[in-house]
Amino acid sequence: MFKALEKKIIQVSGQQYQPTVLSFEGLLVAASYLYGAGTAFRNRLYRFGCLEQKGLPCPVISVGNITAGGTGKTPMAIYLADLLTRLGRKPVVISRGYKGCLKKDAAVVGNGCKLFLDADQAGDEPHMMASLKQFPVVVGKKRYQAGLLAMKRLSPDIMVLDDGFQHIRLKRDIDLLLMDHDQPFGNGRMLPAGRLREPAARALARAHAVILTRCPDLSPQKPHHVSCLAPHLPVYYTRHQPFLYTWISGPDSKPHTRLDSLKGLRVVLFSGIGDNKSFYQTIQNLGARILDHLEFADHYRYKGADIRKIQDRAESLGADMLVTTQKDWVKLDTGEKWVKDLAVVGVQLVFTKEKRFESFITNRLHI
Protein backbone atom coordinates (compact mmCIF):
# COMPACT_ATOMS: atom_id res chain seq x y z
CA MET A 1 0.00 0.00 0.00
CA PHE A 2 2.80 2.41 0.93
CA LYS A 3 4.59 1.80 -2.41
CA ALA A 4 1.36 2.43 -4.33
CA LEU A 5 0.85 5.70 -2.42
CA GLU A 6 4.46 6.75 -3.05
CA LYS A 7 4.07 6.01 -6.76
CA LYS A 8 0.90 8.11 -6.96
CA ILE A 9 2.55 11.04 -5.17
CA ILE A 10 5.52 10.90 -7.57
CA GLN A 11 3.15 10.82 -10.54
CA VAL A 12 1.06 13.76 -9.30
CA SER A 13 4.08 15.86 -8.26
CA GLY A 14 5.44 15.75 -11.79
CA GLN A 15 2.26 17.14 -13.39
CA GLN A 16 0.49 20.46 -13.75
CA TYR A 17 -2.92 20.35 -12.07
CA GLN A 18 -5.62 22.38 -10.34
CA PRO A 19 -6.52 20.75 -7.00
CA THR A 20 -10.11 20.52 -5.82
CA VAL A 21 -11.28 20.58 -2.21
CA LEU A 22 -10.78 17.26 -0.39
CA SER A 23 -9.19 15.64 -3.45
CA PHE A 24 -5.93 13.73 -3.19
CA GLU A 25 -4.18 16.59 -4.96
CA GLY A 26 -5.76 19.05 -2.53
CA LEU A 27 -4.35 17.12 0.42
CA LEU A 28 -0.90 17.17 -1.17
CA VAL A 29 -1.11 20.93 -1.64
CA ALA A 30 -2.10 21.39 2.01
CA ALA A 31 0.86 19.25 3.05
CA SER A 32 3.15 21.30 0.80
CA TYR A 33 2.23 24.50 2.67
CA LEU A 34 3.26 22.84 5.92
CA TYR A 35 6.50 21.63 4.35
CA GLY A 36 7.23 25.10 2.97
CA ALA A 37 6.55 26.75 6.33
CA GLY A 38 8.90 24.30 8.04
CA THR A 39 11.78 24.90 5.63
CA ALA A 40 11.29 28.68 5.79
CA PHE A 41 11.35 28.62 9.61
CA ARG A 42 14.51 26.48 9.64
CA ASN A 43 16.28 28.79 7.17
CA ARG A 44 15.37 31.83 9.28
CA LEU A 45 16.87 30.20 12.36
CA TYR A 46 20.18 29.91 10.53
CA ARG A 47 19.93 33.37 9.01
CA PHE A 48 19.40 35.04 12.38
CA GLY A 49 22.06 32.96 14.14
CA CYS A 50 19.69 30.89 16.28
CA LEU A 51 21.20 27.77 14.71
CA GLU A 52 24.95 27.69 14.25
CA GLN A 53 26.65 27.28 10.91
CA LYS A 54 29.96 25.45 11.11
CA GLY A 55 32.93 26.03 8.85
CA LEU A 56 35.78 23.78 7.76
CA PRO A 57 39.43 24.89 7.54
CA CYS A 58 39.41 24.80 3.73
CA PRO A 59 37.14 26.14 0.97
CA VAL A 60 33.87 24.31 0.30
CA ILE A 61 31.95 24.24 -3.01
CA SER A 62 28.36 23.03 -2.72
CA VAL A 63 26.56 21.36 -5.63
CA GLY A 64 22.80 21.04 -5.24
CA ASN A 65 19.33 21.67 -6.60
CA ILE A 66 15.89 22.77 -5.45
CA THR A 67 13.85 19.98 -7.00
CA ALA A 68 13.58 16.35 -5.97
CA GLY A 69 14.93 14.01 -8.63
CA GLY A 70 17.95 14.02 -10.89
CA THR A 71 19.40 17.22 -12.34
CA GLY A 72 22.97 16.00 -12.69
CA LYS A 73 24.40 16.72 -9.23
CA THR A 74 26.71 13.71 -9.23
CA PRO A 75 28.12 14.32 -12.76
CA MET A 76 28.66 17.94 -11.68
CA ALA A 77 30.49 16.88 -8.51
CA ILE A 78 32.71 14.60 -10.62
CA TYR A 79 33.33 17.41 -13.12
CA LEU A 80 34.30 19.81 -10.31
CA ALA A 81 36.63 17.33 -8.62
CA ASP A 82 38.34 16.73 -11.97
CA LEU A 83 38.56 20.48 -12.70
CA LEU A 84 40.05 21.23 -9.27
CA THR A 85 42.58 18.43 -9.71
CA ARG A 86 43.62 19.91 -13.07
CA LEU A 87 44.02 23.27 -11.33
CA GLY A 88 46.52 21.69 -8.94
CA ARG A 89 44.19 21.33 -5.93
CA LYS A 90 43.53 18.28 -3.74
CA PRO A 91 39.72 17.91 -3.66
CA VAL A 92 37.60 15.54 -1.59
CA VAL A 93 33.92 14.96 -2.37
CA ILE A 94 31.64 14.90 0.67
CA SER A 95 28.27 13.16 0.28
CA ARG A 96 25.37 12.34 2.55
CA GLY A 97 25.40 8.74 1.38
CA TYR A 98 21.67 8.62 0.69
CA LYS A 99 20.15 5.11 1.13
CA GLY A 100 23.46 3.81 2.48
CA CYS A 101 23.38 1.76 5.69
CA LEU A 102 26.49 3.27 7.30
CA LYS A 103 26.22 3.28 11.10
CA LYS A 104 29.10 5.69 11.77
CA ASP A 105 28.84 9.48 11.67
CA ALA A 106 31.23 9.47 8.69
CA ALA A 107 33.52 7.15 6.75
CA VAL A 108 35.93 7.19 3.81
CA VAL A 109 34.40 5.44 0.78
CA GLY A 110 37.61 5.57 -1.23
CA ASN A 111 40.90 7.46 -1.07
CA GLY A 112 41.32 7.89 -4.83
CA CYS A 113 43.24 4.64 -5.19
CA LYS A 114 41.36 2.08 -3.11
CA LEU A 115 37.69 1.40 -2.24
CA PHE A 116 36.71 0.77 1.39
CA LEU A 117 32.88 0.66 1.28
CA ASP A 118 30.40 -0.95 -1.11
CA ALA A 119 27.23 0.64 -2.51
CA ASP A 120 25.02 -0.80 0.25
CA GLN A 121 27.17 0.86 2.91
CA ALA A 122 28.06 4.12 1.20
CA GLY A 123 25.04 4.71 -1.04
CA ASP A 124 24.89 4.51 -4.84
CA GLU A 125 26.35 7.85 -5.89
CA PRO A 126 29.28 7.99 -3.41
CA HIS A 127 30.32 4.45 -4.31
CA MET A 128 30.00 5.23 -8.02
CA MET A 129 32.24 8.30 -7.63
CA ALA A 130 34.78 6.49 -5.47
CA SER A 131 34.93 3.57 -7.91
CA LEU A 132 36.37 5.96 -10.52
CA LYS A 133 39.49 6.14 -8.31
CA GLN A 134 40.18 9.70 -9.41
CA PHE A 135 39.62 11.54 -6.10
CA PRO A 136 38.71 10.67 -2.48
CA VAL A 137 35.07 10.41 -1.38
CA VAL A 138 33.74 10.62 2.20
CA VAL A 139 30.17 9.99 3.35
CA GLY A 140 28.28 11.14 6.42
CA LYS A 141 24.79 12.38 7.23
CA LYS A 142 26.51 15.08 9.30
CA ARG A 143 28.54 16.73 6.58
CA TYR A 144 30.60 18.77 9.06
CA GLN A 145 31.76 15.57 10.78
CA ALA A 146 32.47 14.04 7.37
CA GLY A 147 34.56 17.11 6.50
CA LEU A 148 36.57 16.83 9.72
CA LEU A 149 37.25 13.15 8.99
CA ALA A 150 38.38 14.09 5.47
CA MET A 151 40.79 16.71 6.90
CA LYS A 152 42.23 14.18 9.33
CA ARG A 153 42.57 11.20 6.99
CA LEU A 154 43.05 12.75 3.53
CA SER A 155 44.48 16.28 3.99
CA PRO A 156 42.49 18.00 1.20
CA ASP A 157 42.79 21.69 0.40
CA ILE A 158 39.23 22.00 -0.94
CA MET A 159 35.95 20.09 -0.60
CA VAL A 160 33.05 19.50 -2.97
CA LEU A 161 29.74 19.07 -1.14
CA ASP A 162 27.51 16.78 -3.23
CA ASP A 163 23.76 17.51 -2.92
CA GLY A 164 24.42 20.18 -0.32
CA PHE A 165 22.27 23.17 -1.24
CA GLN A 166 19.75 22.60 1.57
CA HIS A 167 22.44 21.52 4.08
CA ILE A 168 23.10 25.08 5.22
CA ARG A 169 24.50 23.96 8.58
CA LEU A 170 27.88 23.69 6.82
CA LYS A 171 29.35 26.97 5.58
CA ARG A 172 30.36 27.07 1.94
CA ASP A 173 32.36 29.44 -0.24
CA ILE A 174 30.48 28.73 -3.47
CA ASP A 175 26.88 27.56 -3.82
CA LEU A 176 26.15 26.10 -7.27
CA LEU A 177 22.45 25.62 -7.99
CA LEU A 178 21.61 23.07 -10.71
CA MET A 179 18.31 23.31 -12.60
CA ASP A 180 16.82 21.36 -15.46
CA HIS A 181 16.75 23.62 -18.53
CA ASP A 182 13.19 22.77 -19.59
CA GLN A 183 11.64 22.34 -16.12
CA PRO A 184 13.75 24.32 -13.64
CA PHE A 185 10.95 24.50 -11.03
CA GLY A 186 9.01 21.32 -11.80
CA ASN A 187 5.30 22.12 -11.62
CA GLY A 188 6.00 25.13 -9.39
CA ARG A 189 4.69 23.50 -6.19
CA MET A 190 6.50 22.48 -3.03
CA LEU A 191 6.92 18.88 -1.89
CA PRO A 192 4.86 16.68 -1.85
CA ALA A 193 2.45 18.50 -4.23
CA GLY A 194 5.36 19.26 -6.53
CA ARG A 195 9.10 18.72 -6.54
CA LEU A 196 10.38 22.01 -5.15
CA ARG A 197 12.40 21.67 -1.94
CA GLU A 198 12.11 25.40 -1.30
CA PRO A 199 10.71 28.47 -3.08
CA ALA A 200 12.70 29.37 -6.19
CA ALA A 201 13.21 33.06 -5.35
CA ARG A 202 14.58 32.24 -1.90
CA ALA A 203 16.94 29.63 -3.32
CA LEU A 204 18.22 31.92 -6.08
CA ALA A 205 18.98 34.58 -3.46
CA ARG A 206 21.36 32.12 -1.73
CA ALA A 207 23.08 30.81 -4.85
CA HIS A 208 26.32 32.14 -6.34
CA ALA A 209 25.65 30.69 -9.80
CA VAL A 210 23.02 28.68 -11.68
CA ILE A 211 23.92 25.74 -13.91
CA LEU A 212 21.22 24.72 -16.36
CA THR A 213 21.43 21.04 -17.26
CA ARG A 214 20.04 18.97 -20.13
CA CYS A 215 20.11 21.96 -22.47
CA PRO A 216 18.81 21.15 -25.97
CA ASP A 217 22.16 21.89 -27.65
CA LEU A 218 25.39 23.79 -27.18
CA SER A 219 24.65 26.60 -29.63
CA PRO A 220 24.49 30.19 -28.33
CA GLN A 221 21.67 30.27 -25.80
CA LYS A 222 18.85 32.74 -25.52
CA PRO A 223 18.38 34.30 -22.06
CA HIS A 224 16.64 31.77 -19.82
CA HIS A 225 13.77 32.87 -17.57
CA VAL A 226 15.96 32.01 -14.55
CA SER A 227 18.07 35.00 -15.61
CA CYS A 228 14.98 37.20 -15.40
CA LEU A 229 14.26 36.05 -11.84
CA ALA A 230 17.86 36.57 -10.71
CA PRO A 231 19.66 38.94 -13.13
CA HIS A 232 22.61 39.24 -10.73
CA LEU A 233 23.49 35.54 -10.99
CA PRO A 234 25.80 34.06 -13.63
CA VAL A 235 24.02 31.31 -15.56
CA TYR A 236 25.91 28.48 -17.26
CA TYR A 237 24.53 26.07 -19.85
CA THR A 238 25.38 22.37 -19.93
CA ARG A 239 24.17 19.18 -21.53
CA HIS A 240 24.35 15.54 -20.48
CA GLN A 241 26.87 13.70 -22.65
CA PRO A 242 26.46 9.90 -22.53
CA PHE A 243 29.55 7.71 -22.66
CA LEU A 244 30.27 3.99 -22.58
CA TYR A 245 31.41 3.23 -19.04
CA THR A 246 31.91 -0.48 -19.67
CA TRP A 247 30.71 -3.28 -21.95
CA ILE A 248 30.15 -6.71 -20.43
CA SER A 249 30.30 -9.41 -23.07
CA GLY A 250 27.84 -12.28 -23.22
CA PRO A 251 28.89 -15.90 -23.80
CA ASP A 252 29.65 -15.59 -27.52
CA SER A 253 30.73 -12.01 -28.16
CA LYS A 254 33.56 -9.53 -27.72
CA PRO A 255 33.47 -6.21 -25.82
CA HIS A 256 32.93 -2.94 -27.67
CA THR A 257 34.61 0.36 -26.87
CA ARG A 258 32.27 2.85 -28.54
CA LEU A 259 28.78 3.93 -27.60
CA ASP A 260 27.73 4.22 -31.23
CA SER A 261 27.91 0.40 -31.34
CA LEU A 262 24.33 0.54 -29.99
CA LYS A 263 22.99 2.04 -33.21
CA GLY A 264 20.46 -0.26 -34.85
CA LEU A 265 20.64 -2.92 -32.13
CA ARG A 266 17.50 -4.35 -30.49
CA VAL A 267 17.93 -3.58 -26.79
CA VAL A 268 16.16 -4.00 -23.46
CA LEU A 269 16.84 -1.27 -20.91
CA PHE A 270 16.70 -1.48 -17.13
CA SER A 271 17.30 1.35 -14.68
CA GLY A 272 16.54 2.53 -11.17
CA ILE A 273 17.44 6.24 -11.19
CA GLY A 274 15.73 9.54 -10.44
CA ASP A 275 14.72 10.11 -14.06
CA ASN A 276 14.28 6.80 -15.88
CA LYS A 277 12.59 8.55 -18.81
CA SER A 278 15.68 10.62 -19.60
CA PHE A 279 17.73 7.39 -19.76
CA TYR A 280 15.22 5.97 -22.27
CA GLN A 281 15.49 9.15 -24.36
CA THR A 282 19.30 9.03 -24.28
CA ILE A 283 19.45 5.47 -25.61
CA GLN A 284 16.77 6.23 -28.20
CA ASN A 285 18.82 9.21 -29.41
CA LEU A 286 21.79 6.88 -29.91
CA GLY A 287 19.77 5.01 -32.53
CA ALA A 288 19.08 1.81 -30.60
CA ARG A 289 15.76 -0.02 -31.12
CA ILE A 290 14.27 -0.20 -27.63
CA LEU A 291 12.10 -3.30 -27.16
CA ASP A 292 11.31 -2.71 -23.49
CA HIS A 293 12.39 -0.64 -20.50
CA LEU A 294 12.18 -2.24 -17.06
CA GLU A 295 11.92 0.71 -14.67
CA PHE A 296 12.74 0.47 -10.97
CA ALA A 297 12.55 3.04 -8.17
CA ASP A 298 15.48 5.39 -7.58
CA HIS A 299 18.21 3.71 -5.49
CA TYR A 300 16.55 0.32 -6.00
CA ARG A 301 18.52 -2.68 -4.71
CA TYR A 302 18.45 -5.43 -7.31
CA LYS A 303 17.69 -8.97 -6.17
CA GLY A 304 18.39 -12.26 -7.90
CA ALA A 305 14.76 -12.47 -9.01
CA ASP A 306 15.06 -9.03 -10.67
CA ILE A 307 18.12 -10.09 -12.65
CA ARG A 308 16.38 -13.28 -13.79
CA LYS A 309 13.34 -11.23 -14.85
CA ILE A 310 15.56 -8.83 -16.82
CA GLN A 311 17.47 -11.63 -18.53
CA ASP A 312 14.29 -13.61 -19.31
CA ARG A 313 12.68 -10.52 -20.82
CA ALA A 314 15.64 -9.94 -23.11
CA GLU A 315 15.60 -13.59 -24.17
CA SER A 316 11.84 -13.67 -24.83
CA LEU A 317 11.97 -10.53 -26.98
CA GLY A 318 14.99 -11.68 -28.94
CA ALA A 319 17.04 -8.66 -27.88
CA ASP A 320 20.60 -8.23 -29.09
CA MET A 321 21.70 -6.86 -25.74
CA LEU A 322 20.86 -5.20 -22.41
CA VAL A 323 21.63 -1.59 -21.47
CA THR A 324 21.76 -0.01 -18.00
CA THR A 325 23.27 3.02 -16.24
CA GLN A 326 26.56 3.48 -14.46
CA LYS A 327 24.64 4.18 -11.25
CA ASP A 328 22.77 0.87 -11.57
CA TRP A 329 25.97 -1.01 -12.38
CA VAL A 330 27.50 -0.32 -8.93
CA LYS A 331 24.50 -2.11 -7.35
CA LEU A 332 24.86 -5.26 -9.47
CA ASP A 333 26.96 -8.33 -8.79
CA THR A 334 29.95 -7.92 -11.10
CA GLY A 335 30.31 -11.69 -11.17
CA GLU A 336 26.84 -12.13 -12.67
CA LYS A 337 26.72 -14.25 -15.83
CA TRP A 338 24.83 -12.33 -18.52
CA VAL A 339 23.12 -14.23 -21.33
CA LYS A 340 23.31 -11.10 -23.49
CA ASP A 341 25.88 -8.35 -23.88
CA LEU A 342 25.41 -5.59 -21.31
CA ALA A 343 26.32 -1.98 -22.07
CA VAL A 344 26.76 0.30 -19.04
CA VAL A 345 26.19 3.95 -19.93
CA GLY A 346 27.48 6.86 -17.88
CA VAL A 347 26.79 10.59 -18.15
CA GLN A 348 29.16 13.53 -18.02
CA LEU A 349 28.45 17.26 -18.05
CA VAL A 350 29.59 19.34 -21.02
CA PHE A 351 29.61 23.15 -20.69
CA THR A 352 28.76 25.56 -23.49
CA LYS A 353 31.50 27.90 -22.29
CA GLU A 354 33.79 25.83 -20.10
CA LYS A 355 36.53 28.46 -19.80
CA ARG A 356 34.00 31.02 -18.56
CA PHE A 357 32.88 28.65 -15.81
CA GLU A 358 36.48 27.78 -14.93
CA SER A 359 37.26 31.50 -14.58
CA PHE A 360 34.26 31.90 -12.28
CA ILE A 361 35.59 29.14 -10.00
CA THR A 362 39.17 30.39 -9.96
CA ASN A 363 38.11 33.99 -9.30
CA ARG A 364 35.79 33.01 -6.44
CA LEU A 365 38.50 30.88 -4.84
CA HIS A 366 41.36 33.30 -5.69
CA ILE A 367 43.33 30.47 -7.29
C-alpha positions as CSV (number, residue, x, y, z in Angstrom):
1,M,0.0,0.0,0.0
2,F,2.8,2.4,0.9
3,K,4.6,1.8,-2.4
4,A,1.4,2.4,-4.3
5,L,0.9,5.7,-2.4
6,E,4.5,6.7,-3.1
7,K,4.1,6.0,-6.8
8,K,0.9,8.1,-7.0
9,I,2.6,11.0,-5.2
10,I,5.5,10.9,-7.6
11,Q,3.2,10.8,-10.5
12,V,1.1,13.8,-9.3
13,S,4.1,15.9,-8.3
14,G,5.4,15.7,-11.8
15,Q,2.3,17.1,-13.4
16,Q,0.5,20.5,-13.8
17,Y,-2.9,20.4,-12.1
18,Q,-5.6,22.4,-10.3
19,P,-6.5,20.8,-7.0
20,T,-10.1,20.5,-5.8
21,V,-11.3,20.6,-2.2
22,L,-10.8,17.3,-0.4
23,S,-9.2,15.6,-3.5
24,F,-5.9,13.7,-3.2
25,E,-4.2,16.6,-5.0
26,G,-5.8,19.1,-2.5
27,L,-4.3,17.1,0.4
28,L,-0.9,17.2,-1.2
29,V,-1.1,20.9,-1.6
30,A,-2.1,21.4,2.0
31,A,0.9,19.2,3.0
32,S,3.1,21.3,0.8
33,Y,2.2,24.5,2.7
34,L,3.3,22.8,5.9
35,Y,6.5,21.6,4.4
36,G,7.2,25.1,3.0
37,A,6.5,26.8,6.3
38,G,8.9,24.3,8.0
39,T,11.8,24.9,5.6
40,A,11.3,28.7,5.8
41,F,11.3,28.6,9.6
42,R,14.5,26.5,9.6
43,N,16.3,28.8,7.2
44,R,15.4,31.8,9.3
45,L,16.9,30.2,12.4
46,Y,20.2,29.9,10.5
47,R,19.9,33.4,9.0
48,F,19.4,35.0,12.4
49,G,22.1,33.0,14.1
50,C,19.7,30.9,16.3
51,L,21.2,27.8,14.7
52,E,24.9,27.7,14.3
53,Q,26.7,27.3,10.9
54,K,30.0,25.4,11.1
55,G,32.9,26.0,8.8
56,L,35.8,23.8,7.8
57,P,39.4,24.9,7.5
58,C,39.4,24.8,3.7
59,P,37.1,26.1,1.0
60,V,33.9,24.3,0.3
61,I,32.0,24.2,-3.0
62,S,28.4,23.0,-2.7
63,V,26.6,21.4,-5.6
64,G,22.8,21.0,-5.2
65,N,19.3,21.7,-6.6
66,I,15.9,22.8,-5.4
67,T,13.8,20.0,-7.0
68,A,13.6,16.4,-6.0
69,G,14.9,14.0,-8.6
70,G,17.9,14.0,-10.9
71,T,19.4,17.2,-12.3
72,G,23.0,16.0,-12.7
73,K,24.4,16.7,-9.2
74,T,26.7,13.7,-9.2
75,P,28.1,14.3,-12.8
76,M,28.7,17.9,-11.7
77,A,30.5,16.9,-8.5
78,I,32.7,14.6,-10.6
79,Y,33.3,17.4,-13.1
80,L,34.3,19.8,-10.3
81,A,36.6,17.3,-8.6
82,D,38.3,16.7,-12.0
83,L,38.6,20.5,-12.7
84,L,40.1,21.2,-9.3
85,T,42.6,18.4,-9.7
86,R,43.6,19.9,-13.1
87,L,44.0,23.3,-11.3
88,G,46.5,21.7,-8.9
89,R,44.2,21.3,-5.9
90,K,43.5,18.3,-3.7
91,P,39.7,17.9,-3.7
92,V,37.6,15.5,-1.6
93,V,33.9,15.0,-2.4
94,I,31.6,14.9,0.7
95,S,28.3,13.2,0.3
96,R,25.4,12.3,2.5
97,G,25.4,8.7,1.4
98,Y,21.7,8.6,0.7
99,K,20.2,5.1,1.1
100,G,23.5,3.8,2.5
101,C,23.4,1.8,5.7
102,L,26.5,3.3,7.3
103,K,26.2,3.3,11.1
104,K,29.1,5.7,11.8
105,D,28.8,9.5,11.7
106,A,31.2,9.5,8.7
107,A,33.5,7.1,6.7
108,V,35.9,7.2,3.8
109,V,34.4,5.4,0.8
110,G,37.6,5.6,-1.2
111,N,40.9,7.5,-1.1
112,G,41.3,7.9,-4.8
113,C,43.2,4.6,-5.2
114,K,41.4,2.1,-3.1
115,L,37.7,1.4,-2.2
116,F,36.7,0.8,1.4
117,L,32.9,0.7,1.3
118,D,30.4,-1.0,-1.1
119,A,27.2,0.6,-2.5
120,D,25.0,-0.8,0.3
121,Q,27.2,0.9,2.9
122,A,28.1,4.1,1.2
123,G,25.0,4.7,-1.0
124,D,24.9,4.5,-4.8
125,E,26.3,7.9,-5.9
126,P,29.3,8.0,-3.4
127,H,30.3,4.4,-4.3
128,M,30.0,5.2,-8.0
129,M,32.2,8.3,-7.6
130,A,34.8,6.5,-5.5
131,S,34.9,3.6,-7.9
132,L,36.4,6.0,-10.5
133,K,39.5,6.1,-8.3
134,Q,40.2,9.7,-9.4
135,F,39.6,11.5,-6.1
136,P,38.7,10.7,-2.5
137,V,35.1,10.4,-1.4
138,V,33.7,10.6,2.2
139,V,30.2,10.0,3.4
140,G,28.3,11.1,6.4
141,K,24.8,12.4,7.2
142,K,26.5,15.1,9.3
143,R,28.5,16.7,6.6
144,Y,30.6,18.8,9.1
145,Q,31.8,15.6,10.8
146,A,32.5,14.0,7.4
147,G,34.6,17.1,6.5
148,L,36.6,16.8,9.7
149,L,37.3,13.2,9.0
150,A,38.4,14.1,5.5
151,M,40.8,16.7,6.9
152,K,42.2,14.2,9.3
153,R,42.6,11.2,7.0
154,L,43.0,12.7,3.5
155,S,44.5,16.3,4.0
156,P,42.5,18.0,1.2
157,D,42.8,21.7,0.4
158,I,39.2,22.0,-0.9
159,M,36.0,20.1,-0.6
160,V,33.0,19.5,-3.0
161,L,29.7,19.1,-1.1
162,D,27.5,16.8,-3.2
163,D,23.8,17.5,-2.9
164,G,24.4,20.2,-0.3
165,F,22.3,23.2,-1.2
166,Q,19.8,22.6,1.6
167,H,22.4,21.5,4.1
168,I,23.1,25.1,5.2
169,R,24.5,24.0,8.6
170,L,27.9,23.7,6.8
171,K,29.4,27.0,5.6
172,R,30.4,27.1,1.9
173,D,32.4,29.4,-0.2
174,I,30.5,28.7,-3.5
175,D,26.9,27.6,-3.8
176,L,26.1,26.1,-7.3
177,L,22.4,25.6,-8.0
178,L,21.6,23.1,-10.7
179,M,18.3,23.3,-12.6
180,D,16.8,21.4,-15.5
181,H,16.7,23.6,-18.5
182,D,13.2,22.8,-19.6
183,Q,11.6,22.3,-16.1
184,P,13.7,24.3,-13.6
185,F,11.0,24.5,-11.0
186,G,9.0,21.3,-11.8
187,N,5.3,22.1,-11.6
188,G,6.0,25.1,-9.4
189,R,4.7,23.5,-6.2
190,M,6.5,22.5,-3.0
191,L,6.9,18.9,-1.9
192,P,4.9,16.7,-1.8
193,A,2.4,18.5,-4.2
194,G,5.4,19.3,-6.5
195,R,9.1,18.7,-6.5
196,L,10.4,22.0,-5.1
197,R,12.4,21.7,-1.9
198,E,12.1,25.4,-1.3
199,P,10.7,28.5,-3.1
200,A,12.7,29.4,-6.2
201,A,13.2,33.1,-5.3
202,R,14.6,32.2,-1.9
203,A,16.9,29.6,-3.3
204,L,18.2,31.9,-6.1
205,A,19.0,34.6,-3.5
206,R,21.4,32.1,-1.7
207,A,23.1,30.8,-4.9
208,H,26.3,32.1,-6.3
209,A,25.6,30.7,-9.8
210,V,23.0,28.7,-11.7
211,I,23.9,25.7,-13.9
212,L,21.2,24.7,-16.4
213,T,21.4,21.0,-17.3
214,R,20.0,19.0,-20.1
215,C,20.1,22.0,-22.5
216,P,18.8,21.2,-26.0
217,D,22.2,21.9,-27.7
218,L,25.4,23.8,-27.2
219,S,24.7,26.6,-29.6
220,P,24.5,30.2,-28.3
221,Q,21.7,30.3,-25.8
222,K,18.8,32.7,-25.5
223,P,18.4,34.3,-22.1
224,H,16.6,31.8,-19.8
225,H,13.8,32.9,-17.6
226,V,16.0,32.0,-14.5
227,S,18.1,35.0,-15.6
228,C,15.0,37.2,-15.4
229,L,14.3,36.1,-11.8
230,A,17.9,36.6,-10.7
231,P,19.7,38.9,-13.1
232,H,22.6,39.2,-10.7
233,L,23.5,35.5,-11.0
234,P,25.8,34.1,-13.6
235,V,24.0,31.3,-15.6
236,Y,25.9,28.5,-17.3
237,Y,24.5,26.1,-19.9
238,T,25.4,22.4,-19.9
239,R,24.2,19.2,-21.5
240,H,24.3,15.5,-20.5
241,Q,26.9,13.7,-22.6
242,P,26.5,9.9,-22.5
243,F,29.6,7.7,-22.7
244,L,30.3,4.0,-22.6
245,Y,31.4,3.2,-19.0
246,T,31.9,-0.5,-19.7
247,W,30.7,-3.3,-22.0
248,I,30.1,-6.7,-20.4
249,S,30.3,-9.4,-23.1
250,G,27.8,-12.3,-23.2
251,P,28.9,-15.9,-23.8
252,D,29.7,-15.6,-27.5
253,S,30.7,-12.0,-28.2
254,K,33.6,-9.5,-27.7
255,P,33.5,-6.2,-25.8
256,H,32.9,-2.9,-27.7
257,T,34.6,0.4,-26.9
258,R,32.3,2.8,-28.5
259,L,28.8,3.9,-27.6
260,D,27.7,4.2,-31.2
261,S,27.9,0.4,-31.3
262,L,24.3,0.5,-30.0
263,K,23.0,2.0,-33.2
264,G,20.5,-0.3,-34.9
265,L,20.6,-2.9,-32.1
266,R,17.5,-4.4,-30.5
267,V,17.9,-3.6,-26.8
268,V,16.2,-4.0,-23.5
269,L,16.8,-1.3,-20.9
270,F,16.7,-1.5,-17.1
271,S,17.3,1.3,-14.7
272,G,16.5,2.5,-11.2
273,I,17.4,6.2,-11.2
274,G,15.7,9.5,-10.4
275,D,14.7,10.1,-14.1
276,N,14.3,6.8,-15.9
277,K,12.6,8.6,-18.8
278,S,15.7,10.6,-19.6
279,F,17.7,7.4,-19.8
280,Y,15.2,6.0,-22.3
281,Q,15.5,9.2,-24.4
282,T,19.3,9.0,-24.3
283,I,19.5,5.5,-25.6
284,Q,16.8,6.2,-28.2
285,N,18.8,9.2,-29.4
286,L,21.8,6.9,-29.9
287,G,19.8,5.0,-32.5
288,A,19.1,1.8,-30.6
289,R,15.8,0.0,-31.1
290,I,14.3,-0.2,-27.6
291,L,12.1,-3.3,-27.2
292,D,11.3,-2.7,-23.5
293,H,12.4,-0.6,-20.5
294,L,12.2,-2.2,-17.1
295,E,11.9,0.7,-14.7
296,F,12.7,0.5,-11.0
297,A,12.6,3.0,-8.2
298,D,15.5,5.4,-7.6
299,H,18.2,3.7,-5.5
300,Y,16.6,0.3,-6.0
301,R,18.5,-2.7,-4.7
302,Y,18.4,-5.4,-7.3
303,K,17.7,-9.0,-6.2
304,G,18.4,-12.3,-7.9
305,A,14.8,-12.5,-9.0
306,D,15.1,-9.0,-10.7
307,I,18.1,-10.1,-12.7
308,R,16.4,-13.3,-13.8
309,K,13.3,-11.2,-14.8
310,I,15.6,-8.8,-16.8
311,Q,17.5,-11.6,-18.5
312,D,14.3,-13.6,-19.3
313,R,12.7,-10.5,-20.8
314,A,15.6,-9.9,-23.1
315,E,15.6,-13.6,-24.2
316,S,11.8,-13.7,-24.8
317,L,12.0,-10.5,-27.0
318,G,15.0,-11.7,-28.9
319,A,17.0,-8.7,-27.9
320,D,20.6,-8.2,-29.1
321,M,21.7,-6.9,-25.7
322,L,20.9,-5.2,-22.4
323,V,21.6,-1.6,-21.5
324,T,21.8,0.0,-18.0
325,T,23.3,3.0,-16.2
326,Q,26.6,3.5,-14.5
327,K,24.6,4.2,-11.2
328,D,22.8,0.9,-11.6
329,W,26.0,-1.0,-12.4
330,V,27.5,-0.3,-8.9
331,K,24.5,-2.1,-7.4
332,L,24.9,-5.3,-9.5
333,D,27.0,-8.3,-8.8
334,T,30.0,-7.9,-11.1
335,G,30.3,-11.7,-11.2
336,E,26.8,-12.1,-12.7
337,K,26.7,-14.3,-15.8
338,W,24.8,-12.3,-18.5
339,V,23.1,-14.2,-21.3
340,K,23.3,-11.1,-23.5
341,D,25.9,-8.4,-23.9
342,L,25.4,-5.6,-21.3
343,A,26.3,-2.0,-22.1
344,V,26.8,0.3,-19.0
345,V,26.2,3.9,-19.9
346,G,27.5,6.9,-17.9
347,V,26.8,10.6,-18.1
348,Q,29.2,13.5,-18.0
349,L,28.5,17.3,-18.0
350,V,29.6,19.3,-21.0
351,F,29.6,23.1,-20.7
352,T,28.8,25.6,-23.5
353,K,31.5,27.9,-22.3
354,E,33.8,25.8,-20.1
355,K,36.5,28.5,-19.8
356,R,34.0,31.0,-18.6
357,F,32.9,28.7,-15.8
358,E,36.5,27.8,-14.9
359,S,37.3,31.5,-14.6
360,F,34.3,31.9,-12.3
361,I,35.6,29.1,-10.0
362,T,39.2,30.4,-10.0
363,N,38.1,34.0,-9.3
364,R,35.8,33.0,-6.4
365,L,38.5,30.9,-4.8
366,H,41.4,33.3,-5.7
367,I,43.3,30.5,-7.3
